Each structure stands twice: as C-alpha cells, then as structure tokens.
C-alpha cells in the first residue's frame, strides 16, 4: 500500500474515532456485502 493510501485510511479512521483495523474491517464488509468483484493488481 502506498503512503498516500495509508494516510487516507488513517485520516478516515481518526475522523470516526476508531482504529485503522476497525475501519478496514468496515470497508471490507461493505465490499463483501456488495458482491462486487475485486480486481487486485500492482502498479
């Protein structure tokens, strides 16, 4: 993960007063619930 993305995750988690791992868990659960395909790749 690049630095900009990590900082964005940290900022969003702080704004919700939760940990970064809790925020990531919320985001991943929303993705799973959406049933959308996840495309992984490196740039």
Residue, then its C-alpha position, 0 to 999 in steps of 0.5 A: x500500500x502506498x503512503x498516500x493510501x495509508x494516510x487516507x485510511x488513517x485520516x478516515x479512521x481518526x475522523x470516526x474515532x476508531x482504529x485503522x483495523x476497525x475501519x478496514x474491517x468496515x470497508x471490507x464488509x461493505x465490499x463483501x456485502x456488495x458482491x462486487x468483484x475485486x480486481x487486485x493488481x500492482x502498479 
